[in-house]
Amino acid sequence: MNEKIENILNHEGVFSVVAKGEDFPHIVNTWNSFVIFKDNNLFIPVGGMEIMEEILENENRVIVVIGTRELEGLHGMGIGVKIIGKAEIFQDIEEYEVMKNKFEWARAVMKIEILEAYQTT
């Protein structure tokens, strides 16, 4: 599945992270091109995401949904993958410096450890 994830991230599409909010799921979005995939982890620049950060302090399980129309999927053009992972937000890891150099607005980086991944489309 790692190769499919890498291929999707090399094409533009929406990258969505869903966490368990107190009363309702909470979601944040970014673009595939903003994400770094390294050592079975996803790294996302964090600009705002204050509510997401609060949620992750109590419950760090997340669902990530990625996709692109540019690649062949299960039933024609368009591929999607659902990822189950554990997320944390950092300011003191190497990947934060990479993100800060690329996106001056980044105040931190979200690291998502991939636990499971499934192709959905």
Sequence and secondary structure as in RCSB ss.txt:
>XXXX:A:sequence
MNEKIENILNHEGVFSVVAKGEDFPHIVNTWNSFVIFKDNNLFIPVGGMEIMEEILENENRVIVVIGTRELEGLH
GMGIGVKIIGKAEIFQDIEEYEVMKNKFEWARAVMKIEILEAYQTT
>XXXX:A:secstr
 HHHHHHHHTS  EEEEEEE SSSEEEEEEEGGG EEETTEEEEEESS HHHHHHHHH  EEEEEEEEEEEEETT
EEEEEEEEEEEEEEESSSHHHHHHHHH TT  EEEEEEEEEEEE  
